[in-house]
């Protein structure tokens, strides 16, 4: 597999070594575990011995953060993704204890847990989702009450990947029912709960789509007494701890489908090169060549986006949009690639003798796990709206006297004077002429006139009371948009002001 120009020599060596381990050891073990529906313990031991679990852990705790970092963790996630359920065990341990301890844990917590996590002696899992709180994780019900040197935890979690196999569970609990804390997201606390804690048990092992042999569990907490020293980041800071870990979770989760895509393409291509129909290989048929071209394109684009995001994360940049985009695009592309691979292989594509049908099922799971595609799109919309606010700001346009059409004027100066509501009405009427059908924001108006909010709202109220303008308010009863009514448009200017007839229209057809 090719590298990227910004990779270090250590990361390039890691790619070569991890690919060799995946080809020669991990994939054969993982494929057998899939048929046996067994947790891939042997493969986990192999990657632990190779130091994979320490990719993001600093060297002073036994890891490889400086030489591998998030980029290295993505390289390893991609290779683990070629070995089926192994990827879930690997990524979950990093995002379900390691990152939270690393960024928000105390020095004592780091010294206690990070060296063992780096060696794979301890596996982590993340415990967020509940029966009635999924994407709306702020509404979780599992509670923790502070009693002396312990927190008493009660509740149920579900869909916990690697649970039953993991040793440390990064668990988010409700520690306050105060409405003010809820509104400010100070009602949650993150706490490490260790396997073996009395009152902490597995309620159910789920049988889920793909990932045969990988545990996915319901967890119960029945008066589980957890030491206060296991709290990560302090009581009431669970939401912040959770959010800080999501970027790395998303980019690593995005890297996993790369491995599945690669395996799907590998089997599809070898099938097309070796399957003869109508006197030719099926790979000689243009439609199948187009399928492979689309698969290659989606794989390469996903890989570029993911490793760019990882590189930025290693530089210390905040990457919320990039991480969400990586997870969304990789999950969507992964399913498309897997579906096309199945199609290229025809009847063999749906047989369990080849891994592509399993990969297809797991790719669908990727669109739901670690943040659904719908939630990611919502986040991207919200973050993108803020991020692009300045560069996507609507330009101020006026009617150009030469071409008689609305054109942006570039530099806008607040040259208009406002002495009464009529001046505002004329501006609204001009907007009707320049941007038909669109309201104006208060910011649009203040872009060209020097006026304070109080005076502007006062003039708008006068116009509305006269039926010449209409305001649109948001849920907080704040005026956001305003337009001239049809009566106001007529009141502001004579008909000739608005008239525009192109030169090519015969005069006889104008009335």
Protein Blocks (a to p, Z undefined) as FASTA:
>chain_A
ZZdfkbcfklmmmmmmmmmmmmmmmmmmmmmmmmnopaffklmmmmmmnommmmmgcfkl
opaklmnommlmmmmmmmmmmnojmmmmmmmmmmnommmmmmmmcfklmmmmmmmmmnop
accdddfbdfklcklmmlpfbdcddehjaccdedddehiehihjambdcddddfbfbfkl
mmnopabccddddehiahiacfbdcddeejihiacdddddehiacdfklpghiahilmmm
mmmmmmmmmmmmmmmmmmmmmmmmmmmmmmmmmmcgehiafklpmklmmmmmmmmmmmmm
mmmmmmmmmmmmmnopacfkmmmmmmmmmmmmmmmmmmmmmmmnmmmlmpckbmklmmmm
mmmmmmmggpifklmmmmmmmmmmmmmmmmmpccdddddfklopacdehjacdfbccfbf
klmmmmmmmmmmmmghiacdfklmmmmpccdfklmmmmmmmmmmnopaccdddfkopafb
dcddfklmmmmpcfklmgccdfklcfklpZZ
